[in-house]
Amino acid sequence: MAGIAHNQGFEAMIIGGVRDHVHALLVLPLTLPLARALQFLKGSSCKWINETGEPFAWQEGYGAFRVSALQTADVVGYIQNQRTHHEKKSFEQDFTEFLKRYGVTYKPAYVLGWL
């Protein structure tokens, strides 16, 4: 995925994944909308995985948060340690707690595919 980012003109500072999700810290040029960058990452990686003979599809949506340069080290640390972190707390718990902590209004029916 970092190679895809590089080929499309943006930087993936770090990408880390576990069984059911991926975290990525991206640096985007002002001329590249986030949705387009994620379209590149998800579309190209899905195509590559499927070409290896493994059936794969990303979920339809994504969560994205802007961080300041001062938060970069914390975000890198979180991504590096997500496997250990998610042994203690599920991604679903972590994500919804994050949304609540920062006052993000959401509908459970549209978060994580909950119906």
Secondary structure as GFF3:
##gff-version 3
##sequence-region A 1 115
A	DSSP	alpha_helix	2	7	.	.	.	ID=ss1
A	DSSP	beta_strand	11	18	.	.	.	ID=ss2
A	DSSP	beta_strand	21	27	.	.	.	ID=ss3
A	DSSP	alpha_helix	34	51	.	.	.	ID=ss4
A	DSSP	three_ten_helix	69	71	.	.	.	ID=ss5
A	DSSP	alpha_helix	72	80	.	.	.	ID=ss6
A	DSSP	alpha_helix	82	88	.	.	.	ID=ss7
A	DSSP	alpha_helix	91	101	.	.	.	ID=ss8
A	DSSP	three_ten_helix	108	110	.	.	.	ID=ss9
###
